[in-house]
Amino acid sequence: MAILILLALPLFASGASALMPRTHKWAIEYIALAAVALEMSLALVIASTVLADGTFHAGLLFETDALSAFFMGLAATVGLAVAIHSIGHLREEVHKGIIGFRRVRQYFVLFHLFFFAMYVVTTTASPLIMWVAIEATTLATAFLISFYHKPSALEAGWKHLIINSVGLLLGFFGTLLFLNAATNAGAGGGFITWDTLRAVQGSLDPLLITLAFIFVLVGYGTKVGFVPLHTWLPDAHGKAPIPISSLLSGLLLNVALIAILRFRTITDSVLDPSFTQDLLILFGIVSLVVASLIIFVQKNYKRLLAYSSIEHMGVMALGFGVGGIGVIAALMHMLYHAFLKPLLFFAAGNIFLKYSSTKIASVRGALTLLPVSSAVFFAALLAISGVPPSGMFFTKLSILAAGMQNFPYLMFIALLALIVVFAGFVKHATNMLFGEAPDDIPKGEANRWTLVSLAFLSLVFVVLSIWIPAPLSELVADAAAIIQ
């Protein structure tokens, strides 16, 4: 019942927002807050049930295991922060005359539909429905990326839609190959779920599964942003509204990676696990190295954060690839990244509202004009670079240590790439935050909503960096056991 209510909430909120008249803009904002707060509460209830009883079922179509519950709680928590920041950010843009009421209403309608699709991805028992839901996130975010209707935003929206649709078409073909292999192995022609695939995994055709996983990895890897499939991502992050960029980086890329990992568990039961291991490590190291070099020479701070997301997807792929303690470290890395990257985008959004530019060269003296946002931006850059005592220091160290025995040279290359990323972040942050501030820009933060979102995510990240609650630790361990 809890799963069905969780799925119904964003649909109801989206419909209610669409029907609100111009005089009730405030109602749209508070509907968003109430919906995501209830979604977070339900996600925690479902997670506690999964910890107590294992898999949580809701009919034939929906089920939640530890991996689903982990991501669901993550998505709902980030969603609350994004809803808070969206209110403040959009109010500032309305005040400046950038957007009007219709745009605000459209934003929140699509915002809720995006979360509905995300929850379907995490709760469905069917690989096919999971693909449909991920494709739905592509449609919702395409309209949000082109939100401002500028030529560059429309181009980014179409680029995102076309590249991801082609990629997901390959993922769809791979999914059908998995289902066909299950049918040939005796699963019958009925509704095939993840449990069905696991039940017949010993009888699956190795050649068919090999081809299927390659299509799945390339298809969903496009959504993850693996290099060289990443070309849509910097443009999308660069042109989307700041809160939506945080959702793309913090949640959407992760859910596509989780889809790959679910198919990987089936593949590893049929083929030598080194097959999927080598592919994940290959995509991981290439993504990490390429992103690090582009980060160092980047000239746009929103695109800088986009390439940082590609870097961290590479780090996670390395962790899941090397296995062992690397899997748990990769899941924790996913958690920390999901909180830190929206935090960085929120602070960057406040800088954008002040300077009206996303060019690094156009931002000087931000620490003087925006002391809170600038301090959070700099601290979050250090934290996401892995500077101790950030939780990311321990996850990166654990992933490199896990891979050192079997892949020492690749781990050394990864370490060098991480150093380049750190150097690039420090260089860009120094240029933006320090120096003489422009005289024609007034000092002061945007509004209290944009500061509340910063405070909320900062508190969550700091607490989880120094103390991991026992239920969360158990949930991560159970999730790791599912995908190993």
C-alpha positions in Angstrom: 0.0 0.0 0.0 2.8 2.4 0.9 4.4 1.9 -2.6 1.1 2.8 -4.3 0.6 5.9 -2.2 4.2 6.9 -3.0 3.5 6.6 -6.7 0.1 8.4 -6.4 1.5 11.4 -4.5 3.5 13.0 -7.3 0.7 12.3 -9.8 -1.8 14.1 -7.6 0.6 17.0 -6.9 1.3 17.4 -10.6 -2.5 17.4 -11.5 -3.2 19.8 -8.6 -0.4 22.2 -9.7 -1.7 22.1 -13.3 -5.2 23.2 -12.2 -4.1 26.1 -10.0 -5.0 29.6 -11.2 -2.6 32.5 -11.5 -3.7 33.9 -8.1 -2.6 30.8 -6.3 1.1 30.6 -7.2 1.8 30.2 -3.5 -0.4 27.0 -3.5 1.7 25.4 -6.2 4.8 26.0 -4.1 3.4 24.6 -0.9 1.9 21.6 -2.8 5.4 20.8 -3.9 6.8 21.0 -0.3 4.0 18.9 1.1 4.2 16.3 -1.6 8.0 15.7 -1.3 7.9 15.8 2.5 5.2 13.0 2.5 7.2 11.1 -0.2 10.3 11.2 2.1 8.3 9.9 5.0 6.9 7.1 2.9 10.4 6.3 1.6 11.6 5.9 5.2 8.7 3.7 6.1 9.3 1.5 3.1 13.1 1.3 3.9 12.4 0.3 7.5 10.0 -2.4 6.2 12.6 -3.7 3.8 15.2 -3.9 6.6 12.8 -5.8 8.8 11.2 -8.2 6.2 13.4 -8.2 3.1 11.7 -7.5 -0.2 8.5 -5.4 0.0 5.9 -6.4 -2.6 2.9 -4.5 -3.9 1.1 -6.9 -6.3 2.7 -8.3 -9.4 4.0 -5.0 -10.8 5.9 -3.5 -7.9 8.4 -4.7 -5.4 11.1 -3.0 -3.3 14.4 -4.5 -2.2 17.3 -2.9 -0.3 18.8 -1.4 -3.5 15.4 0.2 -4.4 14.8 1.4 -0.8 18.3 2.9 -0.7 17.8 5.0 -3.9 14.2 5.8 -3.0 15.2 7.4 0.3 18.0 9.2 -1.5 15.7 10.6 -4.2 13.0 11.7 -1.7 15.6 13.5 0.5 17.2 15.3 -2.4 13.7 16.1 -3.8 12.8 17.9 -0.6 15.9 20.1 -0.8 15.3 20.8 -4.5 11.7 21.7 -3.9 12.8 24.2 -1.2 15.4 25.7 -3.5 13.1 25.8 -6.5 10.7 28.1 -4.6 13.5 30.6 -3.9 15.1 30.4 -7.3 11.9 30.8 -9.3 10.7 33.6 -7.1 13.9 35.5 -7.9 13.5 34.8 -11.7 9.9 36.0 -11.5 11.0 39.1 -9.7 13.5 39.8 -12.5 11.0 39.3 -15.2 12.8 36.2 -16.6 9.7 34.0 -16.3 6.0 34.3 -15.5 3.3 32.3 -13.7 2.8 29.9 -16.6 6.5 28.9 -16.5 6.4 28.4 -12.8 3.3 26.2 -13.1 4.8 24.2 -15.9 8.0 23.7 -13.9 6.3 22.2 -10.9 4.0 20.0 -13.0 7.0 18.5 -14.8 8.9 18.4 -11.5 6.3 16.0 -9.9 6.1 13.9 -13.1 9.8 13.5 -13.0 9.7 12.1 -9.5 6.8 9.8 -10.4 8.9 8.3 -13.2 11.9 8.0 -10.8 9.8 6.1 -8.2 8.4 3.8 -10.9 12.0 2.9 -11.9 13.0 2.0 -8.4 9.8 0.1 -7.4 8.9 -1.8 -10.6 9.4 -5.6 -10.7 9.6 -5.5 -14.5 12.7 -4.7 -16.5 10.4 -3.5 -19.3 8.5 -1.1 -17.2 11.8 0.2 -15.8 12.8 1.1 -19.3 9.5 2.8 -19.9 9.9 4.9 -16.7 13.5 5.9 -17.6 12.3 7.0 -21.0 9.6 9.0 -19.3 12.3 10.9 -17.3 13.9 11.8 -20.7 10.6 13.4 -21.9 10.0 15.3 -18.6 13.5 16.6 -18.4 13.6 17.6 -22.1 10.9 20.2 -21.5 12.7 21.4 -18.3 16.0 21.7 -20.1 14.4 23.9 -22.8 12.5 25.8 -20.0 13.7 29.3 -20.9 12.9 28.9 -24.7 16.2 30.4 -25.7 17.8 29.0 -28.9 20.7 27.5 -27.0 18.3 25.9 -24.4 16.1 24.5 -27.2 19.1 23.1 -28.8 20.3 21.5 -25.6 16.8 20.1 -25.0 16.6 18.5 -28.4 20.2 17.2 -28.1 19.2 15.6 -24.8 16.1 14.1 -26.2 17.6 12.7 -29.4 20.8 11.3 -27.9 19.1 9.7 -24.9 16.3 8.3 -27.0 18.7 6.7 -29.3 20.7 5.4 -26.4 17.6 4.1 -24.6 16.5 2.4 -27.8 19.7 0.4 -27.7 18.9 -0.3 -24.0 15.4 -1.4 -25.0 16.8 -3.8 -27.5 19.2 -5.2 -24.8 16.2 -5.6 -22.4 14.2 -7.5 -25.0 17.2 -9.8 -25.5 17.2 -10.5 -21.8 13.5 -11.3 -21.9 13.9 -13.4 -25.0 16.7 -15.4 -23.3 14.4 -16.0 -20.3 11.6 -17.2 -22.5 13.9 -19.6 -24.3 15.1 -20.8 -21.0 11.6 -21.9 -20.0 10.2 -18.7 -18.3 7.1 -18.9 -20.5 5.4 -16.1 -22.3 3.9 -14.4 -19.2 5.0 -11.3 -17.3 8.7 -11.5 -16.8 10.1 -9.9 -13.7 13.5 -9.6 -12.1 12.6 -12.7 -10.0 11.8 -14.6 -13.2 15.2 -13.8 -14.7 16.9 -14.9 -11.5 14.9 -18.1 -11.4 16.1 -19.2 -14.9 19.6 -17.6 -14.9 21.2 -21.0 -14.9 19.6 -21.8 -18.2 20.1 -18.5 -20.1 22.0 -18.6 -23.5 25.5 -17.1 -22.8 25.8 -15.6 -26.4 22.4 -13.9 -26.1 23.2 -12.6 -22.7 26.6 -11.3 -23.9 25.0 -9.3 -26.7 22.1 -8.2 -24.4 24.5 -6.7 -21.7 26.5 -4.8 -24.3 23.4 -3.2 -25.6 22.2 -2.5 -22.0 25.5 -1.0 -21.0 25.8 1.3 -24.1 22.1 2.2 -23.9 21.7 3.0 -20.3 25.3 4.2 -20.2 24.2 7.1 -22.4 21.9 8.1 -19.7 24.6 7.7 -17.0 26.9 10.0 -19.0 29.8 7.6 -19.6 32.4 8.9 -22.0 32.1 8.9 -25.0 28.3 8.7 -24.6 28.2 11.9 -22.5 27.8 14.6 -25.2 24.3 15.6 -24.2 25.1 16.1 -20.5 27.2 19.3 -20.3 24.7 21.1 -22.6 21.7 19.9 -20.6 23.2 20.9 -17.3 24.4 24.2 -18.7 21.0 25.3 -20.0 18.5 23.7 -17.5 17.2 25.7 -14.5 19.6 25.3 -11.6 17.3 23.1 -9.5 16.8 20.7 -12.5 20.5 20.5 -13.1 20.8 19.3 -9.5 18.2 16.6 -10.2 20.0 15.4 -13.3 23.3 15.1 -11.6 22.2 13.9 -8.2 19.5 11.4 -9.2 18.9 10.7 -12.8 22.4 9.6 -13.7 22.4 7.3 -10.6 19.1 5.6 -11.4 20.4 4.7 -14.9 23.6 3.2 -13.3 21.5 1.1 -11.0 19.6 -0.2 -14.0 22.9 -1.4 -15.5 23.8 -3.0 -12.2 20.6 -5.0 -12.0 21.2 -6.5 -15.5 24.8 -7.1 -14.5 23.8 -9.5 -11.7 22.0 -11.6 -14.2 24.9 -11.5 -16.7 27.5 -12.5 -14.0 25.4 -15.6 -13.2 25.7 -16.7 -16.8 29.1 -15.4 -17.9 32.5 -15.0 -16.3 32.2 -11.9 -14.0 35.4 -10.6 -15.5 33.4 -9.7 -18.6 31.2 -7.1 -16.9 34.0 -6.1 -14.6 36.3 -5.1 -17.4 33.6 -3.2 -19.2 32.7 -1.2 -16.1 36.3 -0.4 -15.3 37.0 0.6 -18.9 34.1 3.1 -19.0 34.9 4.2 -15.5 38.6 5.1 -16.1 37.9 6.7 -19.5 35.1 8.9 -18.1 37.2 9.9 -15.1 40.3 10.8 -17.1 38.5 12.7 -19.9 36.3 14.6 -17.4 39.3 15.6 -15.3 41.1 17.1 -18.2 38.1 19.1 -19.3 37.4 20.3 -15.8 40.9 21.8 -15.6 40.3 24.0 -18.6 36.6 24.7 -18.2 35.3 28.2 -18.6 31.7 27.8 -17.5 30.9 26.9 -13.9 27.6 25.1 -14.7 29.4 23.0 -17.3 32.2 22.5 -14.8 29.7 20.8 -12.4 28.4 18.8 -15.3 31.8 17.3 -16.1 32.2 16.7 -12.4 29.2 14.5 -12.5 30.8 12.5 -15.4 33.9 12.2 -13.2 31.9 10.8 -10.3 30.0 8.4 -12.5 33.4 7.1 -13.6 34.5 6.7 -9.9 31.3 4.8 -9.1 31.8 2.5 -12.2 35.3 1.8 -11.0 34.0 0.9 -7.5 31.3 -1.4 -8.9 33.8 -2.9 -11.3 36.5 -3.8 -8.9 34.0 -5.4 -6.5 34.4 -6.3 -2.9 34.6 -3.4 -0.5 34.5 -1.2 -3.7 30.8 -1.9 -4.1 29.9 -0.6 -0.7 32.2 2.3 -1.2 30.6 3.1 -4.6 27.1 3.0 -3.0 28.2 5.4 -0.3 29.9 7.5 -3.0 26.6 7.6 -4.8 24.9 8.8 -1.6 27.5 11.6 -0.9 27.5 12.7 -4.5 23.6 12.9 -4.5 23.8 15.4 -1.7 26.9 17.3 -2.6 26.2 17.9 -6.3 22.8 19.6 -5.7 24.5 21.6 -2.9 27.0 22.9 -5.5 24.3 23.6 -8.0 22.3 25.5 -5.5 25.3 27.7 -4.5 26.1 28.1 -8.2 22.5 29.2 -8.8 22.8 31.9 -6.2 26.0 33.1 -7.8 24.2 33.1 -11.2 21.2 35.1 -9.8 23.7 37.7 -8.5 26.1 37.9 -11.6 23.6 36.9 -14.4 26.4 34.9 -16.0 27.7 31.3 -15.9 31.1 32.3 -17.2 33.9 31.8 -14.7 35.7 34.9 -16.1 32.6 37.0 -15.3 32.5 36.1 -11.6 34.9 38.0 -9.3 34.7 38.7 -5.6 31.8 36.4 -5.0 32.9 35.9 -1.4 32.3 39.6 -0.7 28.9 39.8 -2.4 27.6 36.3 -1.4 29.4 35.3 1.7 27.2 32.3 2.6 26.7 30.9 -0.9 30.4 31.4 -1.8 31.6 29.7 1.4 29.3 26.7 0.8 30.4 26.6 -2.8 34.1 26.5 -1.9 33.6 24.0 1.0 31.5 21.7 -1.2 34.1 21.8 -4.0 36.7 20.7 -1.5 34.4 18.0 -0.1 33.5 16.6 -3.5 37.2 16.6 -4.4 37.8 14.2 -1.5 39.5 16.4 1.0 39.2 14.9 4.5 37.1 14.7 6.6 34.6 14.6 3.7 32.9 11.2 3.3 34.1 11.2 -0.3 37.7 11.0 0.9 37.0 7.6 2.4 34.9 6.3 -0.5 37.5 7.3 -3.1 40.3 5.8 -0.9 38.3 2.6 -0.5 37.6 2.3 -4.2 41.3 2.8 -5.1 42.4 0.4 -2.4 40.0 -2.3 -3.6 41.3 -2.1 -7.1 45.0 -1.8 -6.3 45.7 -5.5 -6.0 44.3 -6.5 -9.5 44.5 -3.1 -11.3 47.4 -1.1 -9.8 48.2 0.8 -13.0 44.6 1.8 -13.6 44.2 2.9 -10.0 47.3 5.0 -10.3 45.9 6.7 -13.4 42.6 7.3 -11.5 44.6 8.9 -8.7 46.4 11.2 -11.0 43.0 12.2 -12.6 41.5 13.0 -9.2 44.5 15.2 -8.4 43.9 17.1 -11.7 40.2 17.5 -10.7 41.2 18.9 -7.3 43.7 21.4 -8.9 41.1 22.5 -11.5 38.5 23.1 -8.8 40.8 25.1 -6.6 41.9 27.2 -9.6 38.4 28.0 -10.7 37.0 28.6 -7.2 39.9 31.0 -6.4 39.2 33.0 -9.6 35.5 33.3 -8.8 35.4 33.8 -5.1 38.3 36.2 -4.5 39.5 39.4 -6.0 37.7 42.7 -6.2 33.9 42.6 -6.5 32.2 44.7 -9.1 30.9 48.0 -7.8 27.6 47.9 -9.7 26.4 44.6 -8.0 24.7 44.9 -4.6 25.8 42.7 -1.7 23.4 40.1 -0.3 21.9 36.6 -0.7 18.9 35.9 -2.9 16.3 35.0 -0.3 15.8 32.7 2.7 14.5 29.8 0.6 17.8 29.5 -1.3 19.7 29.6 2.0 17.5 27.0 3.7 18.2 24.5 1.0 21.9 25.1 1.4 21.7 24.6 5.1 19.6 21.4 4.8 21.9 19.6 2.4 25.0 20.8 4.2 23.7 19.5 7.5 22.8 16.1 6.0 26.2 15.7 4.3 28.3 16.7 7.3 26.3 14.4 9.6 26.7 11.4 7.3 30.4 12.2 6.8 31.1 11.7 10.5 28.3 9.3 11.5 26.5 6.7 9.5 23.3 5.5 11.3 23.1 1.8 11.8 19.9 1.3 9.6 21.6 3.1 6.7 24.7 1.1 7.1 22.6 -2.1 7.1 20.7 -1.0 4.1 23.8 -0.2 2.1 25.3 -3.6 3.0 22.1 -5.4 1.9 22.0 -3.3 -1.4 25.6 -4.2 -2.1 24.8 -7.9 -1.6 22.1 -7.6 -4.3 24.5 -6.3 -7.0 27.7 -8.3 -6.2 
